[in-house]
Structure formats: C-alpha cells, structure tokens
Amino acid sequence: MSSVADRAEIAELVARLARALDERRFDDLRTVYAPDAETSSPRGDLRGVDEIVDVVRRTSPEQESTQHLNTDVVVDLDGDRAGVSTHQLVYFFHQGEAPHRTAGVRARYAAVRTPAGWRFAHAEISPLWQRASG
C-alpha cells in the first residue's frame, strides 16, 4: 500500500471513531481499535477493546448526544506504525436542543497495521478547555 493510501486509511480511523461515538454505535469501536489497544482519557485508563467498548457504552448518558468535529489531522508514518494527532471540537447536546456543553480536545494515537487494516493501538485523549452553555 502506498503512503497516500495508508494516510487516508488512518485519517478515516479518526472519522470512524467520531462517527461511532456520535451515532452511539459503540461496537463499531472494534473496527477502530486493535484488540489489545490502550486508551487514556477522562474515562480512565482502559486496556483492551472489550473494556473500551464496555466503558464507553456505560459512561455515555442515553439522553445526551455528541458531535465530534476533527481538524488538523496529522499522520506520521513509520512502516507498519504511525503517530496520529488531531484536534477535536465536541458538542454535547440533547436531541433538538442547542449544545449545553462544548469542549476542545487534543487526541494523539498510535496506529498499527493489522491483518484487518490499520487500527489504533493507543489513544491519549486530553481535554484542553470546556465551556458550559447556559
């Protein structure tokens, strides 16, 4: 695969992660994270895709929706590994209402090529700021 195709597939992982969270399709996270992935975020330090899916499902309030907007996606390829960084603007809202909270986030990922394609092996999600609407 060419580096252009690799970069596109890795950048798509970022978009697929956001879509899985926003559409509450948490099992789709299994197509984004490697089976032994580790994450560090406000949800805690998680190990393995099963724990990631379980915790995200349990800590995502049913009545609250999100919209993740990713920008500044940078992919640094190194063979079958890649470093990925992005900024996110995340809106938290109730269906049909204006956002009640907005957050700026920096996300860093380590991606690996697997037999199933590129997957995130590690994620570090760092909130930069947060604003409650009122």
C-alpha positions as CSV (number, residue, x, y, z in Angstrom):
1,M,0.0,0.0,0.0
2,S,1.3,3.5,-0.8
3,S,1.9,6.1,1.9
4,V,-1.0,8.1,0.4
5,A,-3.4,5.2,0.8
6,D,-2.1,4.5,4.3
7,R,-2.5,8.1,5.4
8,A,-6.1,8.1,4.0
9,E,-7.0,4.9,5.8
10,I,-5.5,6.2,9.1
11,A,-7.3,9.5,8.8
12,E,-10.5,7.6,8.2
13,L,-10.0,5.8,11.5
14,V,-10.3,9.2,13.2
15,A,-13.5,9.9,11.4
16,R,-14.9,6.4,12.1
17,L,-14.1,6.8,15.8
18,A,-16.1,10.1,15.9
19,R,-19.0,8.6,14.0
20,A,-19.1,5.5,16.3
21,L,-19.3,7.8,19.3
22,D,-21.8,10.3,17.8
23,E,-24.1,7.6,16.4
24,R,-23.8,5.5,19.6
25,R,-22.6,2.6,17.5
26,F,-20.2,1.5,20.2
27,D,-19.5,-2.0,18.8
28,D,-18.0,-0.2,15.7
29,L,-15.1,0.8,18.0
30,R,-13.9,-2.8,17.4
31,T,-13.1,-1.7,13.8
32,V,-11.2,1.3,15.0
33,Y,-9.1,-0.1,17.9
34,A,-6.8,-3.1,17.9
35,P,-7.9,-6.0,20.2
36,D,-5.1,-5.1,22.8
37,A,-5.5,-1.3,22.5
38,E,-5.0,1.0,25.4
39,T,-6.6,4.4,26.0
40,S,-6.0,7.2,28.4
41,S,-8.8,9.8,28.7
42,P,-11.2,11.4,31.2
43,R,-13.0,8.0,31.2
44,G,-9.8,6.5,32.7
45,D,-7.0,4.2,31.6
46,L,-8.5,1.3,29.7
47,R,-6.9,-1.9,28.3
48,G,-8.3,-4.0,25.5
49,V,-11.1,-3.2,23.0
50,D,-13.7,-5.1,25.1
51,E,-13.0,-2.8,28.1
52,I,-13.0,0.3,25.8
53,V,-16.4,-0.7,24.3
54,D,-17.9,-1.6,27.7
55,V,-16.8,1.6,29.5
56,V,-17.8,3.9,26.6
57,R,-21.2,2.3,26.5
58,R,-21.7,2.6,30.3
59,T,-20.4,6.2,30.5
60,S,-22.4,7.7,27.6
61,P,-25.6,9.0,29.0
62,E,-28.6,7.8,26.9
63,Q,-30.2,11.3,26.9
64,E,-27.0,13.1,25.8
65,S,-25.7,13.2,22.2
66,T,-22.4,14.3,20.9
67,Q,-21.0,15.7,17.7
68,H,-17.2,15.4,17.2
69,L,-15.5,17.7,14.7
70,N,-11.9,16.7,13.9
71,T,-9.4,19.1,12.5
72,D,-5.6,19.3,11.9
73,V,-5.2,15.6,11.4
74,V,-1.5,14.8,11.1
75,V,-0.3,11.3,10.3
76,D,3.4,10.5,10.8
77,L,4.1,7.1,9.0
78,D,6.9,4.8,10.0
79,G,6.4,1.5,8.2
80,D,3.6,-0.5,9.8
81,R,3.2,2.1,12.6
82,A,2.0,5.6,12.6
83,G,1.6,8.5,15.1
84,V,-1.6,10.5,14.6
85,S,-2.6,13.8,16.2
86,T,-5.8,15.8,15.8
87,H,-7.8,18.5,17.5
88,Q,-11.5,18.0,18.2
89,L,-14.3,20.3,18.9
90,V,-17.0,18.3,20.8
91,Y,-20.6,19.5,21.2
92,F,-22.7,17.8,23.9
93,F,-26.5,18.3,23.4
94,H,-30.0,16.8,23.9
95,Q,-31.8,16.0,20.7
96,G,-33.4,19.0,19.2
97,E,-31.7,21.5,21.6
98,A,-28.7,23.7,21.3
99,P,-25.5,22.3,22.9
100,H,-25.3,22.6,26.7
101,R,-21.5,22.0,26.8
102,T,-18.7,22.4,24.3
103,A,-15.1,21.1,24.7
104,G,-11.8,21.4,22.8
105,V,-9.8,18.2,22.8
106,R,-6.3,17.1,21.7
107,A,-6.1,13.5,20.6
108,R,-3.0,11.5,20.0
109,Y,-3.0,8.0,18.6
110,A,-0.5,5.2,17.9
111,A,-1.8,3.3,14.9
112,V,-0.6,-0.2,13.7
113,R,-1.1,-2.1,10.5
114,T,-3.0,-5.3,11.3
115,P,-4.3,-8.1,9.1
116,A,-7.7,-6.3,9.2
117,G,-6.1,-3.0,8.2
118,W,-4.9,0.0,10.3
119,R,-6.1,0.1,13.9
120,F,-5.4,2.4,16.9
121,A,-3.2,0.6,19.4
122,H,-3.1,3.5,21.8
123,A,-5.1,6.7,22.3
124,E,-4.5,9.6,24.6
125,I,-7.4,12.0,24.8
126,S,-6.6,15.3,26.5
127,P,-9.3,17.9,27.1
128,L,-7.9,21.4,26.5
129,W,-10.9,23.5,27.6
130,Q,-14.6,23.2,28.3
131,R,-17.5,25.6,28.3
132,A,-21.0,25.1,29.7
133,S,-23.7,26.9,27.8
134,G,-26.3,28.5,29.9
